[in-house]
Amino acid sequence: MLPGEVTNTPGVAHPAETMLPPVPLRGGIRLAKKRALLMALAMFCLLTRGTTAPAAYGPTNHRSPGPGEIPVTGPGACDQAGKTYVLTRDVSSEMSALFVGKDVTLDLNGYTVWYAAGRYEHVPNYGFEEGLAHWDVSMAPSAKTEDTDKVKPFIGKKILRLSKGEEIVSEYATLPVANRSYYAMCGVLTNEMKVTVGVDDERGRPVICDLSYGDEKRRTCPQTGNTMLGGGFVFAYLRDLPAGKYRIRVHADTDCLLDEVDIRPALDAGIGIVGPVQPWGSYDSLLLWSPVGFPDYAKTPGGTEPASWIPRVTGPCTITIRNGVIRNGFEGIRSWGVFSSTDEVRVVLDNVRVVTSGISAGALRVPRATIRNCRFENDAPFIIQRHDGSDCSVSLTSADGSEVSNSTFIGGQGNLSVSCKGNVTIHDNLFVNRETVVNHYSLGLGSGAEIYRNVFRPEIGSGILTGGQNNDIHENSFEIVAANGCCEYTDHTEYTTSAIRLTDYDRPAGTGCFNNRVHHNRMKVVGRSYPNYPDYRPIAAGVRVDCGGGVNYVYDNDITVELRDLNTTAQAAAFYVSLSNGGEYRHNRVTTNVPAFWIGNPYGPAKNAKVIENTIIRAGHAPADFKPFRLGWWQYGAVGIEFIGNRFVNCEFGVQAQEGVEIRYTNR
Ligand SMILES: [Ca+2]
């Protein structure tokens, strides 16, 4: 790969980018010409406002370091506070590559930082895509591979079924780097299934790893465990091993469906910002939500003090990274392009492309950031456990004061997670999520953010998810298509894909998701069926609301809904409202072939929603019995619903009301 080269991820179209005029804003352009180009770009953005986002990462020409700048020729520490470091060649490390000190500027200068770039190997046929080839199944007489599109999706086309008590053993793979973190990992498809993951050395002896964290000692290999709800990974944590050949064995403690059984380098970073070392890398620690960062770079094993050559960043500071590429050399597990273990840093990421792959691969995980003109390509086919919403491509974990703009996010699981209480802006970005893990929306959001002029065009999955308050979401564009079943929701169940979801899972009034404003957005919502899983019921929605007592305000949005497969288990709605008490839906314009509002639905009952002065336009291909509103489902009712002053085009007021549950509404 050439420095700064941009390639589209296979299978992902980037029409918003191809529509952009080529604007080489960097390198040798005279000011007037630059101004003209900026004017043209501004006009372009104005004309296409709400339909496309400028995505402005661009390659950088190499330059020579200037006076006072420090050249970087290899991996290591950029430790002089306040200095500017400039790469003069590509930098590569088989583990983490560069560690930056306080207030450092790191100019990648058009070069690439490679991390996890050792001569690592996969366990042969780790994903069972070649059936049982390369696996010793002599202790697993019932072992067989099954099809993900018929049984349960996970990774690829094949998964492995084992019966309780059976055990499989891989062929040997070489772990080329000694004394570092590896995870012997096993994908487990539901939380009811339990496995024991072990590793043998090249003489066939079991590897025993015990890790001491201060006074506490834990056995980390072998490791027995379940996943949490939704499936994920159980792993044995390997450290302090010599290089050599190792193999993985998995014992089924229950009947199991398994996939992606491998030994991988873990916990690397392309660019590290080190406060304390966080050594808690074991599976038990993950389930306890203990943080992990740079355990291979502690002064003493299991300690929290960094090695003496690592710059320790303390106190508030700003670290700037610009003009180049960061990418991993091998698909590992739980690794990041840029990672910080201190909460006090702000990262400025300017014109950087980050390319990452692997399980729980992340491009950026830092407390807060200013991100502009960046591009994130993340190939994470699954994550370790789906309840961690911050396990996604770009995660800002304490994000107040952050701004994310003019950047492109490709891949999953989830593009951007922003944990915030206020003072956050996210604008003019393109989000192309590939969500196969539940609730890993394109953008996961806390409170107090302004989100505008972004384009959400998921390849798979949903747009924005928030359980917070006081967000202002406006002038964004969404193109949403109902997703096929995921590992957690496959057979005999509903699963909803939505442009925006406001939810607090029915918490008491004033404690969850309320006072958000969703307005002047454009949404195109397509519902469709997927017949491959028995009675799977895909639902597509524009705005999905399942908040307890919180009142949110949804107004002046323009939504088109098309349910392509009428008379199947597929459903769609512009507004999909449940578990809520109140909420105001005003002055929206909906063109649809199915009821625009479904209030009280398979997710739960609803009450006291106000539906005011909306315009409902019956699409030409709507069925003859079309009604603009639908209330209730066979289990759940809808009461206190107020329809006020709504307008109807090609139809008239009408409610598709569920029989057998309480339905109460007024219309005036
Ligand atoms: Ca597979």
Residues whose N, C-alpha, C, O or C-beta is under 5 A from the ligand:
A	BS01	CA	G127 F128 E129 I155 G156 K157 K158 I159 D259
